[in-house]
Amino acid sequence: MDVVVEVAVARNIDLDLAVLKSNGTIAVYADDSPKVELDILRNLRLNTRFQFFVLFADLDRMAAAADDVTEAVRDGAMGVGTEHGLPIIRFPLAETAAAHTAVQNHAVGKVVVDPTA
């Protein structure tokens, strides 16, 4: 991977580094832990770049990022679905709390809250 977008870097750092290409970036915008332990030599060998950012600080940047992700999905760069190893787990809006619980319980796949369901 050239870029890993991470919301739990403290928990996933070993997996992130296992899939990250040399000169890759780990972009972090959230975590449930205040600290992460880094293997300096492993990161030096990969020439890892860490990018930390606050998602909601700049609405223009957030909109641009959403546009970029949408374009990548349309171009097939970000496969989602069972055939890509990322099943989609849908919850209706009324079950938003259950969707959050699924994420907290490490659901495998993409958890989607569908406001139209």
Backbone bond lengths (Angstrom), bond angles and torsions (degrees), N, CA, C in turn:
res aa  C-N    CA-C-N  psi(-1)  N-CA   C-N-CA  omega(-1)  CA-C   N-CA-C  phi
1 M - - - 1.444 - - 1.532 108.54 -
2 D 1.322 115.38 138.97 1.463 119.94 174.00 1.523 110.79 -79.83
3 V 1.337 115.88 -36.50 1.456 121.54 -178.18 1.521 108.94 -136.92
4 V 1.323 115.89 133.13 1.458 121.88 171.50 1.523 106.13 -113.42
5 V 1.325 116.57 122.52 1.459 121.23 175.96 1.513 106.09 -95.95
6 E 1.301 115.81 120.82 1.455 120.82 -165.94 1.523 112.62 -123.10
7 V 1.328 115.32 136.92 1.461 121.88 174.50 1.529 111.83 -117.68
8 A 1.329 117.02 0.19 1.467 121.53 178.93 1.528 108.69 -149.85
9 V 1.323 116.16 59.44 1.466 120.88 -174.08 1.527 112.09 -62.16
10 A 1.316 118.33 -36.14 1.467 120.05 -179.77 1.529 110.63 -60.67
11 R 1.313 116.99 -39.27 1.465 121.87 -178.77 1.528 111.69 -80.98
12 N 1.337 117.52 -31.92 1.465 121.11 -169.84 1.522 115.12 -107.29
13 I 1.320 119.05 6.43 1.464 121.02 -172.01 1.529 112.10 -57.05
14 D 1.322 119.05 -39.21 1.469 120.25 -179.43 1.523 111.09 -65.15
15 L 1.326 117.38 -43.88 1.463 121.12 177.06 1.526 110.36 -65.09
16 D 1.345 116.56 -43.14 1.467 120.25 179.42 1.526 110.65 -55.94
17 L 1.328 116.47 -47.18 1.464 120.34 -178.03 1.531 111.71 -70.80
18 A 1.331 117.23 -28.00 1.462 120.44 178.48 1.526 111.78 -68.55
19 V 1.328 117.49 -30.51 1.467 120.25 -177.09 1.522 112.98 -103.26
20 L 1.327 118.26 -9.39 1.461 122.10 -175.93 1.524 110.71 -78.27
21 K 1.335 115.80 133.26 1.461 121.02 174.94 1.522 109.52 -75.73
22 S 1.305 116.01 161.74 1.453 121.32 173.55 1.526 109.11 -57.91
23 N 1.321 116.98 138.87 1.472 124.27 -176.88 1.527 112.57 68.86
24 G 1.330 117.35 19.63 1.457 121.41 -179.08 1.519 112.10 -82.83
25 T 1.327 114.04 170.68 1.460 122.01 -177.67 1.518 110.26 -120.98
26 I 1.316 115.16 137.58 1.455 121.67 168.52 1.518 106.03 -108.89
27 A 1.333 115.44 110.80 1.463 121.64 -178.30 1.525 108.26 -96.87
28 V 1.314 116.45 120.53 1.460 121.99 -173.75 1.523 109.79 -115.62
29 Y 1.339 116.12 122.63 1.460 118.57 176.90 1.519 113.07 -124.44
30 A 1.330 117.04 1.87 1.463 120.11 176.93 1.517 108.52 -165.39
31 D 1.306 115.70 163.60 1.463 121.60 173.06 1.512 108.19 -169.27
32 D 1.335 116.22 155.39 1.458 120.32 176.21 1.525 110.98 -100.07
33 S 1.326 116.44 9.39 1.453 122.27 178.78 1.530 108.80 -130.12
34 P 1.338 117.61 140.06 1.459 118.82 -179.68 1.526 114.73 -78.77
35 K 1.352 117.78 -9.04 1.457 120.68 -176.31 1.518 110.63 -139.81
36 V 1.333 114.42 151.19 1.456 120.85 174.47 1.525 107.55 -132.48
37 E 1.339 116.24 139.88 1.460 121.07 178.05 1.522 108.07 -97.49
38 L 1.335 116.50 127.35 1.462 121.42 -177.38 1.518 111.57 -111.06
39 D 1.316 115.50 138.56 1.449 122.85 171.69 1.536 105.83 -86.18
40 I 1.319 116.29 101.65 1.463 121.15 -172.92 1.531 111.23 -59.88
41 L 1.318 118.44 -46.31 1.470 120.24 -178.15 1.522 112.12 -62.68
42 R 1.322 116.44 -41.64 1.465 119.78 179.48 1.535 110.48 -63.08
43 N 1.326 116.44 -41.24 1.461 120.47 178.70 1.526 111.71 -70.48
44 L 1.321 117.15 -34.91 1.471 119.99 175.94 1.526 110.50 -63.74
45 R 1.339 116.49 -43.74 1.463 120.17 -179.83 1.527 111.63 -61.90
46 L 1.316 115.98 -37.31 1.470 120.30 179.63 1.533 112.44 -83.73
47 N 1.331 115.81 -14.18 1.466 120.55 -173.32 1.533 109.47 55.35
48 T 1.334 114.29 48.09 1.459 122.34 -176.49 1.524 111.07 -66.39
49 R 1.315 115.44 138.73 1.456 121.92 173.15 1.521 107.24 -112.52
50 F 1.313 117.07 126.84 1.460 121.83 174.66 1.521 107.99 -102.65
51 Q 1.311 115.82 131.29 1.466 121.43 177.22 1.520 107.33 -122.98
52 F 1.332 116.21 114.93 1.454 120.88 177.26 1.517 108.41 -104.05
53 F 1.330 116.57 137.66 1.455 118.28 178.80 1.522 110.70 -151.47
54 V 1.324 114.41 152.69 1.450 122.10 177.11 1.527 106.54 -93.68
55 L 1.298 116.22 116.87 1.460 121.72 -171.71 1.523 112.91 -63.73
56 F 1.314 118.12 -40.67 1.457 119.90 -171.09 1.518 113.60 -99.37
57 A 1.314 119.03 11.61 1.464 121.32 -177.58 1.521 112.45 -76.98
58 D 1.321 118.07 -26.84 1.455 121.74 -174.80 1.526 108.26 -136.84
59 L 1.324 116.58 103.75 1.460 120.54 -175.05 1.523 112.90 -64.82
60 D 1.349 117.44 -32.19 1.465 119.56 177.59 1.525 110.84 -65.84
61 R 1.342 116.74 -43.03 1.471 120.36 177.69 1.518 110.61 -65.03
62 M 1.332 116.88 -38.59 1.450 120.64 -179.96 1.536 109.73 -64.08
63 A 1.327 117.61 -43.15 1.465 121.08 178.37 1.521 110.83 -64.35
64 A 1.331 117.51 -41.44 1.467 121.29 178.43 1.526 110.34 -63.56
65 A 1.324 117.40 -40.94 1.463 121.17 178.57 1.525 110.40 -64.13
66 A 1.312 117.50 -41.99 1.462 120.96 178.29 1.528 110.47 -62.48
67 D 1.334 116.84 -40.53 1.465 120.85 177.12 1.528 110.89 -62.75
68 D 1.343 116.61 -41.95 1.470 120.58 179.76 1.527 111.29 -63.47
69 V 1.329 116.66 -43.10 1.467 120.31 179.76 1.522 109.79 -65.62
70 T 1.323 117.18 -43.30 1.468 120.97 178.66 1.526 110.76 -59.04
71 E 1.320 116.69 -44.14 1.463 120.99 178.96 1.531 111.04 -63.45
72 A 1.334 116.67 -42.13 1.466 120.15 179.32 1.522 111.05 -62.76
73 V 1.325 116.83 -40.12 1.468 120.34 177.98 1.524 109.93 -64.32
74 R 1.321 116.97 -45.03 1.476 120.82 179.43 1.529 111.54 -61.86
75 D 1.347 116.84 -34.18 1.463 121.16 -179.46 1.523 112.84 -80.80
76 G 1.328 116.88 -3.72 1.456 120.81 179.02 1.511 114.30 83.38
77 A 1.323 117.91 10.07 1.467 121.27 -178.16 1.517 112.30 -76.18
78 M 1.300 116.85 -19.14 1.465 120.90 -176.79 1.520 108.37 -128.07
79 G 1.320 116.10 83.84 1.453 119.93 -178.38 1.515 111.92 -69.59
80 V 1.305 115.31 133.39 1.456 121.86 177.25 1.513 107.52 -131.21
81 G 1.299 115.70 142.20 1.456 121.59 179.88 1.517 109.80 126.86
82 T 1.296 116.24 166.65 1.460 121.89 -176.63 1.523 111.37 -55.13
83 E 1.350 116.89 -38.30 1.472 120.02 -178.51 1.526 112.78 -65.11
84 H 1.328 118.07 -16.94 1.467 122.74 178.09 1.530 111.90 -105.75
85 G 1.324 117.32 6.58 1.464 120.84 -179.18 1.513 113.52 81.43
86 L 1.329 116.85 8.20 1.461 121.34 179.03 1.523 109.68 -127.00
87 P 1.328 116.83 79.23 1.459 118.52 179.97 1.526 110.99 -61.33
88 I 1.305 115.69 150.53 1.456 121.30 177.78 1.522 108.19 -96.36
89 I 1.325 115.56 123.07 1.461 122.04 179.67 1.518 106.48 -109.10
90 R 1.327 116.83 110.65 1.467 121.39 -173.75 1.533 111.73 -99.91
91 F 1.324 113.51 141.08 1.457 121.45 174.07 1.520 108.15 -128.89
92 P 1.329 117.78 139.72 1.460 118.58 173.30 1.534 109.10 -71.56
93 L 1.316 115.75 159.84 1.462 121.39 -178.01 1.524 111.95 -52.42
94 A 1.316 116.63 -38.52 1.469 120.64 -178.56 1.528 112.28 -64.74
95 E 1.342 117.85 -16.04 1.468 121.77 -179.66 1.528 112.12 -111.03
96 T 1.332 116.24 32.09 1.464 121.14 -179.90 1.524 111.62 -57.78
97 A 1.317 116.97 -39.77 1.475 120.20 179.04 1.528 110.35 -60.98
98 A 1.324 117.46 -39.40 1.472 120.72 178.42 1.527 110.57 -65.99
99 A 1.333 117.09 -35.62 1.466 120.73 176.81 1.527 110.30 -63.34
100 H 1.326 116.77 -43.99 1.469 120.25 177.49 1.521 110.84 -61.70
101 T 1.316 116.86 -40.65 1.461 120.61 178.50 1.529 110.41 -62.95
102 A 1.333 116.73 -41.01 1.469 120.46 178.47 1.529 110.46 -59.67
103 V 1.331 117.20 -43.89 1.470 121.00 178.72 1.524 110.28 -63.96
104 Q 1.322 117.11 -45.37 1.463 120.47 179.79 1.526 111.95 -62.87
105 N 1.331 116.23 -28.13 1.468 120.88 179.02 1.521 112.06 -91.14
106 H 1.354 116.24 15.91 1.466 122.91 173.83 1.517 113.26 64.26
107 A 1.316 116.99 44.97 1.463 121.51 176.05 1.539 108.50 -55.56
108 V 1.321 116.59 137.97 1.463 121.19 177.32 1.512 107.75 -90.07
109 G 1.310 116.18 117.27 1.456 121.29 -179.60 1.515 110.60 127.03
110 K 1.304 114.61 -165.22 1.461 121.88 179.98 1.518 108.42 -104.27
111 V 1.313 116.19 119.81 1.458 121.33 176.89 1.516 107.98 -90.03
112 V 1.324 115.67 122.00 1.461 121.82 -175.36 1.517 109.21 -122.11
113 V 1.327 116.07 129.64 1.456 120.96 171.21 1.519 106.25 -97.10
114 D 1.325 115.31 117.95 1.465 121.34 -175.62 1.523 109.30 -102.34
115 P 1.325 117.07 107.33 1.465 119.66 -177.70 1.528 113.46 -69.54
116 T 1.331 117.55 -12.11 1.465 119.93 -179.57 1.522 112.43 -93.69
117 A 1.324 115.99 -8.86 1.486 119.11 -177.65 1.512 111.33 -85.45
